[in-house]
Amino acid sequence: MLYLGLEGCYESVPHHNIYLAENYRENLADIERRHRLSNDPSMYVQNASVTDPSLAPPGMSTLYALIPVSHKHPNINWKKEAPAFRETAINQLEKIGIENVRPRIRYEKMITPDDWQEDYAIYRGATFNLSHDLNQMLHMRPHNRFEDIDGMYLVGGGTHPGSGLPVIYSSAKITTDLLLRDFGMPNDASGPAGHANEPWQTSEHAPAEPIGSSG
Ligand SMILES: Cc1cc2nc3c(=O)[nH]c(=O)nc-3n(C[C@H](O)[C@H](O)[C@H](O)COP(=O)(O)OP(=O)(O)OC[C@H]3O[C@@H](n4cnc5c(N)ncnc54)[C@H](O)[C@@H]3O)c2cc1C
């Protein structure tokens, strides 16, 4: 991650920007198999000040660059490689129209997988936790009611159903439902069928036929 505070604002650059590596398959192989840093990495860049100028003082703007890299691995020594990779990241910004940014940088914070692990206790610095392939998603992730130890429950991006905030909220709801059920406690958020009364489950929003009712 590279967080930048800039003098001025790149007004013509949209809020959300995705740059895909010329050879994205090689970039993915660098991340997932070779565990090395790419020369032409994909990146997501957020230029949020074009939407909300109040994010920075007048005449300034913020920029956020997310570059997917390997989890911590012996092939990458971040203490040595971070400065050069920072240069790669800044060069990549030109590919989405953010040119000549160096002299405009007034604040900078870089977070590497080392930092995610050391400062935030994220295992191997893998912010998205287990892999996002079918072998490690949904039912294939560790289950919310831990199977090896009675009375232990899991929640969050590393467990069922997966990472990403909407899914993590589902994980919290599933674990809470299991806890309440296992401890025989009332679940105030549950409707008659044991499902939460989400807006789309009220009579106002309910589908004419419950899903799966015909099968
Ligand atoms: C840069 C970045 C951008 C992202 N963007 C998006 C996005 O746009 N949309 C999206 O849906 N998701 C996004 N994500 C993913 C999302 O943020 C994570 O999947 C999510 O925060 C994981 O939630 P969690 O509760 O499982 O774990 P966390 O949010 O990591 O919470 C775990 C907490 O436990 C604490 N902890 C760890 N070990 C211990 C211990 N031993 N004792 C006490 N506390 C401990 C940690 O410090 C941390 O506060 C992004 C992630 C990153 C890093």
The ligand as an ORCA input file, in Angstrom:
! r2SCAN-3c Opt
* xyz 0 1
  C      -5.505     -2.091      1.914
  C      -6.742     -2.923      1.987
  C      -7.841     -2.575      1.246
  C      -8.987     -3.329      1.317
  N     -10.069     -2.943      0.608
  C     -11.227     -3.612      0.733
  C     -12.402     -3.164      0.055
  O     -12.386     -2.164     -0.669
  N     -13.529     -3.882      0.214
  C     -13.588     -4.986      1.007
  O     -14.645     -5.582      1.137
  N     -12.485     -5.438      1.671
  C     -11.309     -4.767      1.558
  N     -10.204     -5.202      2.220
  C     -10.286     -6.483      2.972
  C     -10.888     -6.271      4.349
  O     -10.385     -5.081      4.927
  C     -10.470     -7.445      5.217
  O     -10.843     -8.643      4.548
  C     -11.155     -7.353      6.579
  O     -10.781     -6.195      7.293
  C     -10.823     -8.554      7.439
  O     -11.639     -8.485      8.600
  P     -11.395     -9.414      9.823
  O     -12.349     -8.975     10.881
  O     -11.376    -10.848      9.409
  O      -9.896     -9.108     10.290
  P      -9.217     -7.724     10.676
  O      -9.971     -6.539     10.169
  O      -7.776     -7.877     10.285
  O      -9.379     -7.703     12.265
  C      -8.621     -8.565     13.096
  C      -8.235     -7.766     14.325
  O      -7.672     -8.668     15.289
  C      -6.522     -8.043     15.833
  N      -5.658     -9.119     16.346
  C      -4.876     -9.970     15.661
  N      -4.250    -10.819     16.497
  C      -4.660    -10.496     17.729
  C      -4.385    -11.025     19.014
  N      -3.568    -12.067     19.200
  N      -4.971    -10.459     20.080
  C      -5.839     -9.408     19.919
  N      -6.142     -8.873     18.716
  C      -5.570     -9.413     17.648
  C      -5.911     -7.268     14.687
  O      -5.030     -6.260     15.151
  C      -7.185     -6.704     14.022
  O      -7.593     -5.497     14.606
  C      -9.039     -4.471      2.165
  C      -7.921     -4.818      2.914
  C      -6.794     -4.037      2.830
  C      -5.618     -4.423      3.674
*
